[in-house]
Amino acid sequence: MYSSQAFLIAIAAIFLYLLKDKKATLFCFITLIFFIWAISFNSLVKNYDRVDFVYRYIFWAINDISWMALIAYLTMKDKVHLWQSIAGQLIVLPAPLLQLMRLVDRHFFDLTYTNYLYYGLLPLINMATVVLCFFPLIVIFVKYLKSKALNEEVEA
């Protein structure tokens, strides 16, 4: 599932690069790197953490927080669109919180409803991040359609 999401992000990055939107391309590229990082280390982290079930949640939380920090830094340097950064931060913010909640729940409370939150919300968060990578393409397409309609009105 995550590899297909990484593939979609790569497609978005390629299109944005061809459309010369450097800020959105960088956002997609950074997101792609973090998805590939997660895909690459998924089985390694799970194999290392077979007994304790601690390190996997810490690893994923650090991964999400690192992505958020890097995107925020690049936004401050005006390398990423501000609106895309804010939306990305708001979308991804629940992910490390869910990871840490799952860690605490698994070792102290063993509540059954957190399984539903964890397995239900994390795929939605990842998919929303993928959609956010495509959103600049939608914005560019809508602007193109508006300018085309405006040109047709002027010619008529």
Secondary structure, 3 states (H helix, E strand, C coil): CHHHHHHHHHHHHHHHHHCCCHHHHHHHHHHHHHHHHHHHHHHHHHHHCCCCCCHHHHHHHHHHHHHHHHHHHHHHCCCCCHHHHHHHHHHHCHHHHHHHHHHHHHHHHCCCHHHHHHHHHHHHHHHHHHHHHHHHHHHHHHHHHHHHHHHHHHHC
